[in-house]
Amino acid sequence: MSRPRRDGLESAELANEFAAVRVSVDRRGNSPRLLVEDIETGESILLSPIELASLCLAAPEDRLDWLRVGAYRDERNPVRRSALAGPGAQS
C-alpha cells in the first residue's frame, strides 16, 4: 500500500523478518530515481535506472556478495579478513 509522505513523495513499506525498507520514487533531481530507506537505521540510497537495470543483470553470486555487508559480513572467514586487512596484517 502506498501513502503520501511529508515531503510529497509517495512511498511503500516492505518488511520481513530480516529487514524493513521504505521505497519511493524521487523526482526532485534531473531524472527520477528510486529512494530506498532502511527503516531501522534511517540510512538511504538513491538508485538510478541504470543501477536498477544492473541489479536485474547481476549473477546470483553477485547478489549473494551484496548481502555480506554490515551486520551480515562474515568476519569469521580468515581468508576474507586477511584480504581486507591488507598485506602484512596479522590475524
PDB file of N, CA, C and O in Angstrom:
ATOM      1  N   MET A   1       0.844  -1.173   0.000  1.00  0.00           N
ATOM      2  CA  MET A   1       0.000   0.000   0.000  1.00  0.00           C
ATOM      3  C   MET A   1       0.888   1.234   0.000  1.00  0.00           C
ATOM      4  O   MET A   1       1.816   1.333   0.802  1.00  0.00           O
ATOM      5  N   SER A   2       0.614   2.159  -0.879  1.00  0.00           N
ATOM      6  CA  SER A   2       1.414   3.391  -0.905  1.00  0.00           C
ATOM      7  C   SER A   2       0.693   4.472  -0.128  1.00  0.00           C
ATOM      8  O   SER A   2      -0.527   4.452   0.030  1.00  0.00           O
ATOM      9  N   ARG A   3       1.483   5.411   0.348  1.00  0.00           N
ATOM     10  CA  ARG A   3       0.893   6.526   1.082  1.00  0.00           C
ATOM     11  C   ARG A   3       1.758   7.754   0.922  1.00  0.00           C
ATOM     12  O   ARG A   3       2.971   7.644   0.749  1.00  0.00           O
ATOM     13  N   PRO A   4       1.140   8.939   0.979  1.00  0.00           N
ATOM     14  CA  PRO A   4       1.925  10.171   0.826  1.00  0.00           C
ATOM     15  C   PRO A   4       2.807  10.417   2.048  1.00  0.00           C
ATOM     16  O   PRO A   4       2.441  10.090   3.177  1.00  0.00           O
ATOM     17  N   ARG A   5       3.970  10.999   1.794  1.00  0.00           N
ATOM     18  CA  ARG A   5       4.892  11.371   2.864  1.00  0.00           C
ATOM     19  C   ARG A   5       4.865  12.878   3.031  1.00  0.00           C
ATOM     20  O   ARG A   5       4.279  13.595   2.219  1.00  0.00           O
ATOM     21  N   ARG A   6       5.498  13.345   4.080  1.00  0.00           N
ATOM     22  CA  ARG A   6       5.561  14.794   4.335  1.00  0.00           C
ATOM     23  C   ARG A   6       6.264  15.561   3.233  1.00  0.00           C
ATOM     24  O   ARG A   6       5.925  16.716   2.974  1.00  0.00           O
ATOM     25  N   ASP A   7       7.236  14.944   2.577  1.00  0.00           N
ATOM     26  CA  ASP A   7       7.990  15.636   1.530  1.00  0.00           C
ATOM     27  C   ASP A   7       7.307  15.539   0.169  1.00  0.00           C
ATOM     28  O   ASP A   7       7.893  15.938  -0.837  1.00  0.00           O
ATOM     29  N   GLY A   8       6.078  15.015   0.116  1.00  0.00           N
ATOM     30  CA  GLY A   8       5.336  14.949  -1.126  1.00  0.00           C
ATOM     31  C   GLY A   8       5.547  13.669  -1.912  1.00  0.00           C
ATOM     32  O   GLY A   8       4.834  13.425  -2.885  1.00  0.00           O
ATOM     33  N   LEU A   9       6.507  12.845  -1.515  1.00  0.00           N
ATOM     34  CA  LEU A   9       6.744  11.581  -2.213  1.00  0.00           C
ATOM     35  C   LEU A   9       5.716  10.547  -1.765  1.00  0.00           C
ATOM     36  O   LEU A   9       5.266  10.562  -0.619  1.00  0.00           O
ATOM     37  N   GLU A  10       5.351   9.648  -2.679  1.00  0.00           N
ATOM     38  CA  GLU A  10       4.508   8.531  -2.311  1.00  0.00           C
ATOM     39  C   GLU A  10       5.424   7.365  -2.008  1.00  0.00           C
ATOM     40  O   GLU A  10       6.385   7.133  -2.742  1.00  0.00           O
ATOM     41  N   SER A  11       5.151   6.629  -0.948  1.00  0.00           N
ATOM     42  CA  SER A  11       6.063   5.558  -0.568  1.00  0.00           C
ATOM     43  C   SER A  11       5.306   4.290  -0.229  1.00  0.00           C
ATOM     44  O   SER A  11       4.097   4.303   0.002  1.00  0.00           O
ATOM     45  N   ALA A  12       6.048   3.195  -0.206  1.00  0.00           N
ATOM     46  CA  ALA A  12       5.534   1.899   0.222  1.00  0.00           C
ATOM     47  C   ALA A  12       6.559   1.290   1.162  1.00  0.00           C
ATOM     48  O   ALA A  12       7.762   1.477   0.976  1.00  0.00           O
ATOM     49  N   GLU A  13       6.094   0.565   2.171  1.00  0.00           N
ATOM     50  CA  GLU A  13       6.997  -0.112   3.097  1.00  0.00           C
ATOM     51  C   GLU A  13       6.965  -1.602   2.822  1.00  0.00           C
ATOM     52  O   GLU A  13       5.902  -2.199   2.648  1.00  0.00           O
ATOM     53  N   LEU A  14       8.150  -2.190   2.786  1.00  0.00           N
ATOM     54  CA  LEU A  14       8.316  -3.625   2.580  1.00  0.00           C
ATOM     55  C   LEU A  14       9.080  -4.171   3.770  1.00  0.00           C
ATOM     56  O   LEU A  14      10.098  -3.601   4.163  1.00  0.00           O
ATOM     57  N   ALA A  15       8.609  -5.266   4.350  1.00  0.00           N
ATOM     58  CA  ALA A  15       9.278  -5.810   5.526  1.00  0.00           C
ATOM     59  C   ALA A  15       9.147  -7.326   5.556  1.00  0.00           C
ATOM     60  O   ALA A  15       8.185  -7.901   5.047  1.00  0.00           O
ATOM     61  N   ASN A  16      10.146  -7.953   6.168  1.00  0.00           N
ATOM     62  CA  ASN A  16      10.084  -9.367   6.505  1.00  0.00           C
ATOM     63  C   ASN A  16      10.807  -9.536   7.830  1.00  0.00           C
ATOM     64  O   ASN A  16      11.059  -8.549   8.522  1.00  0.00           O
ATOM     65  N   GLU A  17      11.145 -10.762   8.196  1.00  0.00           N
ATOM     66  CA  GLU A  17      11.775 -10.985   9.497  1.00  0.00           C
ATOM     67  C   GLU A  17      13.210 -10.471   9.564  1.00  0.00           C
ATOM     68  O   GLU A  17      13.786 -10.411  10.651  1.00  0.00           O
ATOM     69  N   PHE A  18      13.804 -10.095   8.417  1.00  0.00           N
ATOM     70  CA  PHE A  18      15.192  -9.659   8.388  1.00  0.00           C
ATOM     71  C   PHE A  18      15.382  -8.163   8.219  1.00  0.00           C
ATOM     72  O   PHE A  18      16.382  -7.617   8.683  1.00  0.00           O
ATOM     73  N   ALA A  19      14.451  -7.492   7.568  1.00  0.00           N
ATOM     74  CA  ALA A  19      14.640  -6.074   7.274  1.00  0.00           C
ATOM     75  C   ALA A  19      13.305  -5.400   6.978  1.00  0.00           C
ATOM     76  O   ALA A  19      12.308  -6.052   6.669  1.00  0.00           O
ATOM     77  N   ALA A  20      13.321  -4.080   7.084  1.00  0.00           N
ATOM     78  CA  ALA A  20      12.160  -3.262   6.715  1.00  0.00           C
ATOM     79  C   ALA A  20      12.678  -2.038   5.985  1.00  0.00           C
ATOM     80  O   ALA A  20      13.563  -1.339   6.480  1.00  0.00           O
ATOM     81  N   VAL A  21      12.124  -1.776   4.798  1.00  0.00           N
ATOM     82  CA  VAL A  21      12.540  -0.631   3.997  1.00  0.00           C
ATOM     83  C   VAL A  21      11.320   0.135   3.520  1.00  0.00           C
ATOM     84  O   VAL A  21      10.214  -0.397   3.421  1.00  0.00           O
ATOM     85  N   ARG A  22      11.560   1.389   3.232  1.00  0.00           N
ATOM     86  CA  ARG A  22      10.547   2.247   2.612  1.00  0.00           C
ATOM     87  C   ARG A  22      11.089   2.604   1.233  1.00  0.00           C
ATOM     88  O   ARG A  22      12.239   3.029   1.118  1.00  0.00           O
ATOM     89  N   VAL A  23      10.289   2.441   0.194  1.00  0.00           N
ATOM     90  CA  VAL A  23      10.713   2.778  -1.166  1.00  0.00           C
ATOM     91  C   VAL A  23       9.782   3.843  -1.735  1.00  0.00           C
ATOM     92  O   VAL A  23       8.578   3.842  -1.481  1.00  0.00           O
ATOM     93  N   SER A  24      10.363   4.740  -2.502  1.00  0.00           N
ATOM     94  CA  SER A  24       9.575   5.787  -3.160  1.00  0.00           C
ATOM     95  C   SER A  24      10.328   6.259  -4.391  1.00  0.00           C
ATOM     96  O   SER A  24      11.534   6.046  -4.517  1.00  0.00           O
ATOM     97  N   VAL A  25       9.606   6.901  -5.296  1.00  0.00           N
ATOM     98  CA  VAL A  25      10.222   7.469  -6.495  1.00  0.00           C
ATOM     99  C   VAL A  25      10.511   8.934  -6.209  1.00  0.00           C
ATOM    100  O   VAL A  25       9.608   9.704  -5.881  1.00  0.00           O
ATOM    101  N   ASP A  26      11.769   9.309  -6.337  1.00  0.00           N
ATOM    102  CA  ASP A  26      12.204  10.689  -6.104  1.00  0.00           C
ATOM    103  C   ASP A  26      12.345  11.370  -7.459  1.00  0.00           C
ATOM    104  O   ASP A  26      13.202  10.995  -8.260  1.00  0.00           O
ATOM    105  N   ARG A  27      11.523  12.350  -7.712  1.00  0.00           N
ATOM    106  CA  ARG A  27      11.545  13.074  -8.991  1.00  0.00           C
ATOM    107  C   ARG A  27      12.160  14.464  -8.850  1.00  0.00           C
ATOM    108  O   ARG A  27      12.028  15.298  -9.746  1.00  0.00           O
ATOM    109  N   ARG A  28      12.835  14.713  -7.720  1.00  0.00           N
ATOM    110  CA  ARG A  28      13.370  16.049  -7.469  1.00  0.00           C
ATOM    111  C   ARG A  28      14.672  16.342  -8.200  1.00  0.00           C
ATOM    112  O   ARG A  28      15.039  17.509  -8.333  1.00  0.00           O
ATOM    113  N   GLY A  29      15.379  15.330  -8.675  1.00  0.00           N
ATOM    114  CA  GLY A  29      16.651  15.542  -9.367  1.00  0.00           C
ATOM    115  C   GLY A  29      16.458  15.742 -10.857  1.00  0.00           C
ATOM    116  O   GLY A  29      15.367  16.078 -11.317  1.00  0.00           O
ATOM    117  N   ASN A  30      17.540  15.529 -11.612  1.00  0.00           N
ATOM    118  CA  ASN A  30      17.483  15.667 -13.070  1.00  0.00           C
ATOM    119  C   ASN A  30      16.645  14.582 -13.723  1.00  0.00           C
ATOM    120  O   ASN A  30      16.058  14.804 -14.782  1.00  0.00           O
ATOM    121  N   SER A  31      16.586  13.418 -13.106  1.00  0.00           N
ATOM    122  CA  SER A  31      15.778  12.315 -13.621  1.00  0.00           C
ATOM    123  C   SER A  31      15.241  11.529 -12.423  1.00  0.00           C
ATOM    124  O   SER A  31      15.800  11.620 -11.330  1.00  0.00           O
ATOM    125  N   PRO A  32      14.168  10.759 -12.613  1.00  0.00           N
ATOM    126  CA  PRO A  32      13.609  10.003 -11.485  1.00  0.00           C
ATOM    127  C   PRO A  32      14.577   8.943 -10.992  1.00  0.00           C
ATOM    128  O   PRO A  32      15.303   8.324 -11.770  1.00  0.00           O
ATOM    129  N   ARG A  33      14.570   8.749  -9.694  1.00  0.00           N
ATOM    130  CA  ARG A  33      15.393   7.723  -9.058  1.00  0.00           C
ATOM    131  C   ARG A  33      14.553   7.026  -8.001  1.00  0.00           C
ATOM    132  O   ARG A  33      13.561   7.577  -7.524  1.00  0.00           O
ATOM    133  N   LEU A  34      14.949   5.820  -7.639  1.00  0.00           N
ATOM    134  CA  LEU A  34      14.282   5.085  -6.584  1.00  0.00           C
ATOM    135  C   LEU A  34      14.987   5.386  -5.271  1.00  0.00           C
ATOM    136  O   LEU A  34      16.193   5.173  -5.146  1.00  0.00           O
ATOM    137  N   LEU A  35      14.245   5.875  -4.303  1.00  0.00           N
ATOM    138  CA  LEU A  35      14.777   6.135  -2.968  1.00  0.00           C
ATOM    139  C   LEU A  35      14.438   4.942  -2.094  1.00  0.00           C
ATOM    140  O   LEU A  35      13.267   4.597  -1.938  1.00  0.00           O
ATOM    141  N   VAL A  36      15.454   4.309  -1.522  1.00  0.00           N
ATOM    142  CA  VAL A  36      15.268   3.165  -0.636  1.00  0.00           C
ATOM    143  C   VAL A  36      15.818   3.564   0.727  1.00  0.00           C
ATOM    144  O   VAL A  36      16.980   3.953   0.845  1.00  0.00           O
ATOM    145  N   GLU A  37      14.981   3.467   1.754  1.00  0.00           N
ATOM    146  CA  GLU A  37      15.374   3.858   3.108  1.00  0.00           C
ATOM    147  C   GLU A  37      15.254   2.661   4.048  1.00  0.00           C
ATOM    148  O   GLU A  37      14.221   1.994   4.074  1.00  0.00           O
ATOM    149  N   ASP A  38      16.306   2.389   4.817  1.00  0.00           N
ATOM    150  CA  ASP A  38      16.268   1.358   5.848  1.00  0.00           C
ATOM    151  C   ASP A  38      15.515   1.945   7.036  1.00  0.00           C
ATOM    152  O   ASP A  38      15.960   2.932   7.621  1.00  0.00           O
ATOM    153  N   ILE A  39      14.389   1.356   7.395  1.00  0.00           N
ATOM    154  CA  ILE A  39      13.557   1.920   8.449  1.00  0.00           C
ATOM    155  C   ILE A  39      14.254   1.849   9.807  1.00  0.00           C
ATOM    156  O   ILE A  39      14.092   2.754  10.627  1.00  0.00           O
ATOM    157  N   GLU A  40      15.019   0.799  10.057  1.00  0.00           N
ATOM    158  CA  GLU A  40      15.681   0.628  11.348  1.00  0.00           C
ATOM    159  C   GLU A  40      16.798   1.654  11.576  1.00  0.00           C
ATOM    160  O   GLU A  40      16.894   2.241  12.654  1.00  0.00           O
ATOM    161  N   THR A  41      17.636   1.867  10.561  1.00  0.00           N
ATOM    162  CA  THR A  41      18.805   2.734  10.752  1.00  0.00           C
ATOM    163  C   THR A  41      18.616   4.142  10.215  1.00  0.00           C
ATOM    164  O   THR A  41      19.326   5.061  10.625  1.00  0.00           O
ATOM    165  N   GLY A  42      17.663   4.325   9.298  1.00  0.00           N
ATOM    166  CA  GLY A  42      17.485   5.628   8.662  1.00  0.00           C
ATOM    167  C   GLY A  42      18.414   5.854   7.488  1.00  0.00           C
ATOM    168  O   GLY A  42      18.319   6.884   6.820  1.00  0.00           O
ATOM    169  N   GLU A  43      19.318   4.907   7.218  1.00  0.00           N
ATOM    170  CA  GLU A  43      20.214   5.022   6.071  1.00  0.00           C
ATOM    171  C   GLU A  43      19.396   4.941   4.790  1.00  0.00           C
ATOM    172  O   GLU A  43      18.359   4.278   4.755  1.00  0.00           O
ATOM    173  N   SER A  44      19.860   5.620   3.727  1.00  0.00           N
ATOM    174  CA  SER A  44      19.114   5.590   2.473  1.00  0.00           C
ATOM    175  C   SER A  44      20.056   5.614   1.285  1.00  0.00           C
ATOM    176  O   SER A  44      21.237   5.939   1.408  1.00  0.00           O
ATOM    177  N   ILE A  45      19.506   5.260   0.130  1.00  0.00           N
ATOM    178  CA  ILE A  45      20.257   5.283  -1.121  1.00  0.00           C
ATOM    179  C   ILE A  45      19.300   5.675  -2.241  1.00  0.00           C
ATOM    180  O   ILE A  45      18.131   5.290  -2.241  1.00  0.00           O
ATOM    181  N   LEU A  46      19.812   6.440  -3.187  1.00  0.00           N
ATOM    182  CA  LEU A  46      19.069   6.777  -4.404  1.00  0.00           C
ATOM    183  C   LEU A  46      19.645   5.930  -5.534  1.00  0.00           C
ATOM    184  O   LEU A  46      20.854   5.941  -5.766  1.00  0.00           O
ATOM    185  N   LEU A  47      18.786   5.199  -6.235  1.00  0.00           N
ATOM    186  CA  LEU A  47      19.229   4.330  -7.324  1.00  0.00           C
ATOM    187  C   LEU A  47      18.682   4.835  -8.649  1.00  0.00           C
ATOM    188  O   LEU A  47      17.477   5.040  -8.798  1.00  0.00           O
ATOM    189  N   SER A  48      19.572   5.032  -9.602  1.00  0.00           N
ATOM    190  CA  SER A  48      19.187   5.494 -10.941  1.00  0.00           C
ATOM    191  C   SER A  48      18.676   4.310 -11.761  1.00  0.00           C
ATOM    192  O   SER A  48      18.878   3.160 -11.371  1.00  0.00           O
ATOM    193  N   PRO A  49      18.022   4.574 -12.886  1.00  0.00           N
ATOM    194  CA  PRO A  49      17.570   3.472 -13.738  1.00  0.00           C
ATOM    195  C   PRO A  49      18.705   2.540 -14.169  1.00  0.00           C
ATOM    196  O   PRO A  49      18.503   1.327 -14.237  1.00  0.00           O
ATOM    197  N   ILE A  50      19.883   3.072 -14.460  1.00  0.00           N
ATOM    198  CA  ILE A  50      20.993   2.196 -14.875  1.00  0.00           C
ATOM    199  C   ILE A  50      21.426   1.290 -13.726  1.00  0.00           C
ATOM    200  O   ILE A  50      21.773   0.130 -13.947  1.00  0.00           O
ATOM    201  N   GLU A  51      21.408   1.814 -12.502  1.00  0.00           N
ATOM    202  CA  GLU A  51      21.764   0.982 -11.351  1.00  0.00           C
ATOM    203  C   GLU A  51      20.712  -0.100 -11.122  1.00  0.00           C
ATOM    204  O   GLU A  51      21.046  -1.238 -10.794  1.00  0.00           O
ATOM    205  N   LEU A  52      19.455   0.254 -11.295  1.00  0.00           N
ATOM    206  CA  LEU A  52      18.388  -0.733 -11.125  1.00  0.00           C
ATOM    207  C   LEU A  52      18.460  -1.806 -12.208  1.00  0.00           C
ATOM    208  O   LEU A  52      18.258  -2.986 -11.922  1.00  0.00           O
ATOM    209  N   ALA A  53      18.745  -1.411 -13.450  1.00  0.00           N
ATOM    210  CA  ALA A  53      18.883  -2.384 -14.535  1.00  0.00           C
ATOM    211  C   ALA A  53      20.037  -3.334 -14.253  1.00  0.00           C
ATOM    212  O   ALA A  53      19.947  -4.525 -14.550  1.00  0.00           O
ATOM    213  N   SER A  54      21.123  -2.816 -13.681  1.00  0.00           N
ATOM    214  CA  SER A  54      22.273  -3.675 -13.391  1.00  0.00           C
ATOM    215  C   SER A  54      21.929  -4.720 -12.328  1.00  0.00           C
ATOM    216  O   SER A  54      22.509  -5.806 -12.325  1.00  0.00           O
ATOM    217  N   LEU A  55      20.994  -4.407 -11.424  1.00  0.00           N
ATOM    218  CA  LEU A  55      20.557  -5.402 -10.441  1.00  0.00           C
ATOM    219  C   LEU A  55      19.902  -6.586 -11.143  1.00  0.00           C
ATOM    220  O   LEU A  55      20.081  -7.736 -10.742  1.00  0.00           O
ATOM    221  N   CYS A  56      19.147  -6.294 -12.187  1.00  0.00           N
ATOM    222  CA  CYS A  56      18.464  -7.351 -12.945  1.00  0.00           C
ATOM    223  C   CYS A  56      19.456  -8.225 -13.710  1.00  0.00           C
ATOM    224  O   CYS A  56      19.199  -9.411 -13.916  1.00  0.00           O
ATOM    225  N   LEU A  57      20.577  -7.660 -14.128  1.00  0.00           N
ATOM    226  CA  LEU A  57      21.560  -8.382 -14.936  1.00  0.00           C
ATOM    227  C   LEU A  57      22.619  -9.098 -14.106  1.00  0.00           C
ATOM    228  O   LEU A  57      23.414  -9.865 -14.648  1.00  0.00           O
ATOM    229  N   ALA A  58      22.639  -8.859 -12.814  1.00  0.00           N
ATOM    230  CA  ALA A  58      23.675  -9.436 -11.952  1.00  0.00           C
ATOM    231  C   ALA A  58      23.501 -10.943 -11.808  1.00  0.00           C
ATOM    232  O   ALA A  58      22.385 -11.462 -11.832  1.00  0.00           O
ATOM    233  N   ALA A  59      24.623 -11.627 -11.658  1.00  0.00           N
ATOM    234  CA  ALA A  59      24.615 -13.071 -11.432  1.00  0.00           C
ATOM    235  C   ALA A  59      24.206 -13.365  -9.989  1.00  0.00           C
ATOM    236  O   ALA A  59      24.361 -12.507  -9.120  1.00  0.00           O
ATOM    237  N   PRO A  60      23.692 -14.552  -9.727  1.00  0.00           N
ATOM    238  CA  PRO A  60      23.321 -14.911  -8.346  1.00  0.00           C
ATOM    239  C   PRO A  60      24.481 -14.753  -7.361  1.00  0.00           C
ATOM    240  O   PRO A  60      24.264 -14.371  -6.211  1.00  0.00           O
ATOM    241  N   GLU A  61      25.706 -15.041  -7.797  1.00  0.00           N
ATOM    242  CA  GLU A  61      26.873 -14.887  -6.909  1.00  0.00           C
ATOM    243  C   GLU A  61      27.069 -13.424  -6.505  1.00  0.00           C
ATOM    244  O   GLU A  61      27.424 -13.121  -5.366  1.00  0.00           O
ATOM    245  N   ASP A  62      26.828 -12.518  -7.469  1.00  0.00           N
ATOM    246  CA  ASP A  62      26.946 -11.092  -7.178  1.00  0.00           C
ATOM    247  C   ASP A  62      25.947 -10.696  -6.105  1.00  0.00           C
ATOM    248  O   ASP A  62      26.290  -9.978  -5.166  1.00  0.00           O
ATOM    249  N   ARG A  63      24.713 -11.162  -6.244  1.00  0.00           N
ATOM    250  CA  ARG A  63      23.677 -10.809  -5.278  1.00  0.00           C
ATOM    251  C   ARG A  63      23.998 -11.364  -3.899  1.00  0.00           C
ATOM    252  O   ARG A  63      23.708 -10.715  -2.894  1.00  0.00           O
ATOM    253  N   LEU A  64      24.588 -12.543  -3.831  1.00  0.00           N
ATOM    254  CA  LEU A  64      24.990 -13.090  -2.528  1.00  0.00           C
ATOM    255  C   LEU A  64      26.039 -12.197  -1.873  1.00  0.00           C
ATOM    256  O   LEU A  64      25.986 -11.960  -0.666  1.00  0.00           O
ATOM    257  N   ASP A  65      26.988 -11.702  -2.661  1.00  0.00           N
ATOM    258  CA  ASP A  65      28.017 -10.817  -2.104  1.00  0.00           C
ATOM    259  C   ASP A  65      27.414  -9.526  -1.562  1.00  0.00           C
ATOM    260  O   ASP A  65      27.911  -8.986  -0.574  1.00  0.00           O
ATOM    261  N   TRP A  66      26.348  -9.022  -2.190  1.00  0.00           N
ATOM    262  CA  TRP A  66      25.702  -7.796  -1.718  1.00  0.00           C
ATOM    263  C   TRP A  66      25.122  -7.978  -0.326  1.00  0.00           C
ATOM    264  O   TRP A  66      25.012  -7.011   0.428  1.00  0.00           O
ATOM    265  N   LEU A  67      24.750  -9.204   0.027  1.00  0.00           N
ATOM    266  CA  LEU A  67      24.177  -9.460   1.349  1.00  0.00           C
ATOM    267  C   LEU A  67      25.239  -9.525   2.434  1.00  0.00           C
ATOM    268  O   LEU A  67      24.916  -9.478   3.621  1.00  0.00           O
ATOM    269  N   ARG A  68      26.486  -9.632   2.046  1.00  0.00           N
ATOM    270  CA  ARG A  68      27.580  -9.768   3.006  1.00  0.00           C
ATOM    271  C   ARG A  68      28.155  -8.403   3.377  1.00  0.00           C
ATOM    272  O   ARG A  68      29.340  -8.134   3.177  1.00  0.00           O
ATOM    273  N   VAL A  69      27.295  -7.556   3.919  1.00  0.00           N
ATOM    274  CA  VAL A  69      27.719  -6.223   4.368  1.00  0.00           C
ATOM    275  C   VAL A  69      27.148  -5.965   5.758  1.00  0.00           C
ATOM    276  O   VAL A  69      26.242  -6.664   6.211  1.00  0.00           O
ATOM    277  N   GLY A  70      27.685  -4.962   6.417  1.00  0.00           N
ATOM    278  CA  GLY A  70      27.167  -4.573   7.726  1.00  0.00           C
ATOM    279  C   GLY A  70      27.136  -5.740   8.692  1.00  0.00           C
ATOM    280  O   GLY A  70      28.120  -6.464   8.845  1.00  0.00           O
ATOM    281  N   ALA A  71      26.003  -5.914   9.337  1.00  0.00           N
ATOM    282  CA  ALA A  71      25.847  -6.967  10.346  1.00  0.00           C
ATOM    283  C   ALA A  71      25.949  -8.361   9.746  1.00  0.00           C
ATOM    284  O   ALA A  71      26.168  -9.329  10.474  1.00  0.00           O
ATOM    285  N   TYR A  72      25.795  -8.479   8.430  1.00  0.00           N
ATOM    286  CA  TYR A  72      25.805  -9.786   7.782  1.00  0.00           C
ATOM    287  C   TYR A  72      27.160 -10.147   7.174  1.00  0.00           C
ATOM    288  O   TYR A  72      27.286 -11.185   6.525  1.00  0.00           O
ATOM    289  N   ARG A  73      28.170  -9.304   7.377  1.00  0.00           N
ATOM    290  CA  ARG A  73      29.507  -9.597   6.856  1.00  0.00           C
ATOM    291  C   ARG A  73      30.068 -10.797   7.607  1.00  0.00           C
ATOM    292  O   ARG A  73      29.949 -10.882   8.829  1.00  0.00           O
ATOM    293  N   ASP A  74      30.671 -11.709   6.885  1.00  0.00           N
ATOM    294  CA  ASP A  74      31.232 -12.904   7.500  1.00  0.00           C
ATOM    295  C   ASP A  74      32.661 -12.620   7.935  1.00  0.00           C
ATOM    296  O   ASP A  74      33.607 -12.910   7.202  1.00  0.00           O
ATOM    297  N   GLU A  75      32.816 -12.056   9.119  1.00  0.00           N
ATOM    298  CA  GLU A  75      34.154 -11.716   9.609  1.00  0.00           C
ATOM    299  C   GLU A  75      34.864 -12.917  10.210  1.00  0.00           C
ATOM    300  O   GLU A  75      36.033 -12.821  10.584  1.00  0.00           O
ATOM    301  N   ARG A  76      34.171 -14.049  10.308  1.00  0.00           N
ATOM    302  CA  ARG A  76      34.807 -15.262  10.820  1.00  0.00           C
ATOM    303  C   ARG A  76      35.653 -15.941   9.761  1.00  0.00           C
ATOM    304  O   ARG A  76      36.438 -16.835  10.079  1.00  0.00           O
ATOM    305  N   ASN A  77      35.509 -15.535   8.507  1.00  0.00           N
ATOM    306  CA  ASN A  77      36.255 -16.141   7.409  1.00  0.00           C
ATOM    307  C   ASN A  77      37.681 -15.574   7.421  1.00  0.00           C
ATOM    308  O   ASN A  77      37.871 -14.415   7.055  1.00  0.00           O
ATOM    309  N   PRO A  78      38.692 -16.360   7.832  1.00  0.00           N
ATOM    310  CA  PRO A  78      40.055 -15.831   7.957  1.00  0.00           C
ATOM    311  C   PRO A  78      40.651 -15.364   6.637  1.00  0.00           C
ATOM    312  O   PRO A  78      41.432 -14.413   6.630  1.00  0.00           O
ATOM    313  N   VAL A  79      40.308 -16.002   5.519  1.00  0.00           N
ATOM    314  CA  VAL A  79      40.844 -15.589   4.228  1.00  0.00           C
ATOM    315  C   VAL A  79      40.325 -14.195   3.894  1.00  0.00           C
ATOM    316  O   VAL A  79      41.098 -13.322   3.501  1.00  0.00           O
ATOM    317  N   ARG A  80      39.037 -13.986   4.048  1.00  0.00           N
ATOM    318  CA  ARG A  80      38.434 -12.689   3.754  1.00  0.00           C
ATOM    319  C   ARG A  80      38.976 -11.619   4.712  1.00  0.00           C
ATOM    320  O   ARG A  80      39.282 -10.504   4.288  1.00  0.00           O
ATOM    321  N   ARG A  81      39.095 -11.957   5.997  1.00  0.00           N
ATOM    322  CA  ARG A  81      39.568 -10.996   6.987  1.00  0.00           C
ATOM    323  C   ARG A  81      40.986 -10.544   6.661  1.00  0.00           C
ATOM    324  O   ARG A  81      41.283  -9.353   6.754  1.00  0.00           O
ATOM    325  N   SER A  82      41.873 -11.471   6.278  1.00  0.00           N
ATOM    326  CA  SER A  82      43.255 -11.089   5.971  1.00  0.00           C
ATOM    327  C   SER A  82      43.314 -10.275   4.676  1.00  0.00           C
ATOM    328  O   SER A  82      44.133  -9.364   4.557  1.00  0.00           O
ATOM    329  N   ALA A  83      42.462 -10.594   3.719  1.00  0.00           N
ATOM    330  CA  ALA A  83      42.434  -9.830   2.470  1.00  0.00           C
ATOM    331  C   ALA A  83      41.975  -8.405   2.734  1.00  0.00           C
ATOM    332  O   ALA A  83      42.496  -7.463   2.137  1.00  0.00           O
ATOM    333  N   LEU A  84      41.009  -8.241   3.621  1.00  0.00           N
ATOM    334  CA  LEU A  84      40.513  -6.906   3.943  1.00  0.00           C
ATOM    335  C   LEU A  84      41.550  -6.093   4.703  1.00  0.00           C
ATOM    336  O   LEU A  84      41.632  -4.874   4.551  1.00  0.00           O
ATOM    337  N   ALA A  85      42.353  -6.787   5.533  1.00  0.00           N
ATOM    338  CA  ALA A  85      43.330  -6.090   6.361  1.00  0.00           C
ATOM    339  C   ALA A  85      44.531  -5.614   5.553  1.00  0.00           C
ATOM    340  O   ALA A  85      45.193  -4.647   5.930  1.00  0.00           O
ATOM    341  N   GLY A  86      44.815  -6.297   4.436  1.00  0.00           N
ATOM    342  CA  GLY A  86      45.932  -5.879   3.606  1.00  0.00           C
ATOM    343  C   GLY A  86      47.192  -6.672   3.902  1.00  0.00           C
ATOM    344  O   GLY A  86      47.219  -7.484   4.827  1.00  0.00           O
ATOM    345  N   PRO A  87      48.241  -6.437   3.114  1.00  0.00           N
ATOM    346  CA  PRO A  87      49.485  -7.187   3.280  1.00  0.00           C
ATOM    347  C   PRO A  87      50.160  -6.851   4.605  1.00  0.00           C
ATOM    348  O   PRO A  87      50.163  -5.706   5.057  1.00  0.00           O
ATOM    349  N   GLY A  88      50.733  -7.892   5.210  1.00  0.00           N
ATOM    350  CA  GLY A  88      51.482  -7.703   6.446  1.00  0.00           C
ATOM    351  C   GLY A  88      50.618  -7.647   7.679  1.00  0.00           C
ATOM    352  O   GLY A  88      51.154  -7.527   8.781  1.00  0.00           O
ATOM    353  N   ALA A  89      49.311  -7.728   7.553  1.00  0.00           N
ATOM    354  CA  ALA A  89      48.432  -7.668   8.718  1.00  0.00           C
ATOM    355  C   ALA A  89      48.416  -9.018   9.415  1.00  0.00           C
ATOM    356  O   ALA A  89      48.518 -10.062   8.771  1.00  0.00           O
ATOM    357  N   GLN A  90      48.287  -8.990  10.714  1.00  0.00           N
ATOM    358  CA  GLN A  90      48.221 -10.228  11.497  1.00  0.00           C
ATOM    359  C   GLN A  90      46.774 -10.514  11.824  1.00  0.00           C
ATOM    360  O   GLN A  90      46.003  -9.605  12.134  1.00  0.00           O
ATOM    361  N   SER A  91      46.394 -11.828  11.750  1.00  0.00           N
ATOM    362  CA  SER A  91      45.028 -12.243  12.087  1.00  0.00           C
ATOM    363  C   SER A  91      44.947 -12.642  13.528  1.00  0.00           C
ATOM    364  O   SER A  91      43.877 -13.023  14.004  1.00  0.00           O
TER     365      SER A  91
END
